[in-house]
Amino acid sequence: MLKELLFALAVSVLIASPSFAMAKEGCGGECASCHSLTEKEAGELLKKTGVTVKSVKQAPARGLFELLVEKGGQQGLFFLDYGKKHILQGVLVDIETLQPVAAHKQNLPQPKQVTSIDPKSIPAEHAFIMGNPKGAKKLYVFDDPDCPYCRKLHVELRKLEKIAPDVAIHVMLMPLAMHPQAYDKSRTILETRDQRIFDKAFEGKEVPKPTRESSKAAVDAIVKFANANGISGTPTMVMPDGKVEVGMRDAESLKRMLEGK
């Protein structure tokens, strides 16, 4: 499944790249001699996303600039076409090895292979609670409202509420740098504590802008904890016994996992 996804990402990026057109026009030299982009210029182009551009390099795929960006204490990559009109989010994948490639690889945090976390160490005071707040079993879900897999999991968590009434689902909002709108959405969810706004955010709908600094501190605390404990992707779940499970599950599977089956 993972290899198929990475391959699809690689193909979509390569097809979108202007290098396909340039091959016919005879551009085969050093790309940097014709195409340049400064950090300042990149920052102006990406102003609406709210990210800070830390570095600009030529991407491993011709026709793209690779931008190391930061937002909410997290770093990630954007790709900008040479026409400076479109940005791509995600990863570039080498077709031969099916492994991610990046010009800024050394600048990105290398994920740890985490298998368990002490649930008591999780900053649960910043969680958004689903299910039964007084439930005997506690499930911790590190989520990003703009992550497509988190959105699918959200539907399953709503089902889990009904079939596992003794579970308190602690949603730890962890916006990824590759989703520039997710940070403000996460803040708004924690500010309002409104189930309707929470659902709208995970349905891809517009939600109000955040207004309180306290929500910024809360989201930053979750992100800091995740980074320190090897949680680098969403969704990531921590079971009541501390076991870490990465990736979405359906409601029935989650119920069995919570029952230790």
N, C-alpha and C positions, 0 to 999 in steps of 0.2 A: 504493500500500500504506500509506504513512504517513498520507495524508489519510483513508483509510478507518478506520485505527486511531484517529486523533485524533477523528474524528466519533463512533466508537463510545464512546470515553471520555466525550465531551461528553454524549451521550444518556444513558449510564448514570448520570452524576452528576446530571443534571437530573431524571431519573425518581426517583432516590433522595431528592431534595430535598423537605423538608416544604413548600416554597413551593407545590407543586401543591395540597396540601390547604388551605393558608391562603388561596389565591385565592378559594375558595368561601366562606370565613368572613369575608371582607372586610378582610383585612390588606393594606393598600396603601400605608401610610405609611412612615416612616423606621424600618427594622428595629432600629437601635441603641437606639431609644427603648423597645423592649420586651424586647430580647434583648441581654444583655451577658455578657462573659467576660473575666476578668483573666488576665494571664500566670501568676500564682501558682495560680489555680484550674485553668488548663489544664495546668500542670506536674503538679499532683496527679492530674488525670484521666489523664494519659499516663505516669504514673510507671513502669508496667510495661514500657513500650517502651524506656526508658533514654535518651530524648532530652531535650534542654534546650530549653524553649520560649523563644524570643528575642522574639517579638512576636505579637500577636493583632489581626486586623482582620476586618471584614466581608468575606466573599468576594464576588467579582463575581456569583455566582449566589445569589439570595435563599434563605435557609434554612440557610446554612452559615457557620461561622466559618472563616477562613483562618489557619493557624498556621505561622509561620516557626520551624522547629526545627533543631537542630544535634546532630550525633553524630559522633564520630571525626573532627572537623575539617571535616565537610561539612555544608552547609545544604540544606534541602529544605522542601517544603510538606506539611502534613497538613490535611485538612478535617474539621471536627467539626460534627455536626448541632445544631440549636438545642435538641433534647432532651438533648444531652450524653450520648448513649448509644452513638454509632457514629462511627468515624473512616474517612475515605477516603484512599487514597494515589493519587498520580498528578497529572494536570493538568486544568484546566478549559479548554475550547476554545470559542471564539466560533463559532457555527454559520454565520454569514455569511462570515467570513474564513477559518475553519478554522485559526485561529492561537491558540496558548495565551494565556490571560489570567490575570493574578494581581494581587492587591492589593499584594503584596510584590515585584513585578517588579524594582524598583530595588535590592532587597537581595540578589537572587540573582546569582551570577556569570554573566556573559554568555559562552557558549561561543565559543572561537576556532575559526576554520576551519583546523584543522591538517591538513596533507597528508603530512608526513613528520617522523620523529623519529630522532635518532641512536641506534641500538640500544645503543651503548656507554654512553649516559647513563642507561639504564634500570636501576633498582636490582635487578638480577637475583638478587642474593644473598638476596632475600626471596621469590623465586618458589617455587611448588610445581611440580616437574618431572613432566611426562608424557612418554611416548614414550622415546626413546633419550637419556639424559643426556649422552652423548658424541657425539651427532649433529652432523654438519657444518653442518646448517642449523638456525637458531634462529628459532622463531616465538614471539612474545610476545602473550599474550591477557589483556586486562584484563577481569576477570570478577566477577560478583556471584552468590553461591550462591542467592539468592532471586529473581534476575531470570529470568523465564520464557524469554526468548530465550537466556540463558546456559545454562539447563538443556537446551534443545534442542541448543545448540552442543556441550555436554558429550558428548552421545551421538555426535555427528559426530567429535569429537576422539578418542574411543575407537576409532572406525573408522579415523581417520587414522593412529593408532599402528600399525595393522596393514598399511596400504597404503603408508606412507611411513616405513620403518624407520630412515631416516637423519635424522630430524627430532627435535630437542629442543624440546618444547612447554613454554614457561615461562608458567605461569598466575600472573598478577599479581592477587591478590585485592583487589578494589576495591569494598567494600560501599557502596551508595548510601544516602543518608539516608532515602529513601522506604521502605527495607526495614530496619526497626529490629532484626530478629534476625540480619541478615546479618553485622554487625560481629563479634559473638561467634563465629559459625560460622566466619568467616574466621580469627579468632585460633586457634580449636581446630584447624583444618586445619594451620596453620603450626606449632603446638605439637607435634602428634602426628606429622606427616609420614606419616600412615597412609592408604594408598590406599582402604581400605574406608570410613573416615570421610569422606574426600574425596568418594567416590562417593555416600555416603548424604546428604551435605549438598546435593549437586546433584540428588538425587532427591527432595528435599523432606522427607527424614526427619529425625528428631531426632538430634542429636549431643551429646556431653558439653559442659559449660560450660568455658571457658578458665580457666586457673589461673596463668599466668605473665605478668609484665609485659613480658617480651621480645617476646611476640607482639603486644602492643598497639603497641609501637614499630615493629615490622615493618609492620603494616597501615597505621599512620599515615604511614610513609615512602612507601608505595605511593600512598596517597591524595594526599599532598602533591605527589608527582611528577606524578600525573595532572592535578591542578588546575593546576599550573604549566605544563603542556605542552598544555593545551587538550583533554584527554580528559575528557569530561563524561558520557558514556553507556556502557552495557555492552550487548553485548560490543563491545570495540574491539580490533583486532589490529594489531600492528606486524610487518611482514614482515622477512625477513633484510636486505633492502636499505634498510629504514627507512620504506617506504611504509606509510601508515596506511589501514586498511580498517575501516569501521564497519558493524556488523551481522553476523548469523550467516551462515555458508556451510555447504554440505554438504561431506563429506569429500573427494569427488572434485574439487570446485571448489577446495578448499584445496590439494590435491595439485598441481593444474595451476598455481595461483598461485605455489606454492613452486618450481615448475619454470620459472617465468617465461613460462608460456603464456597 
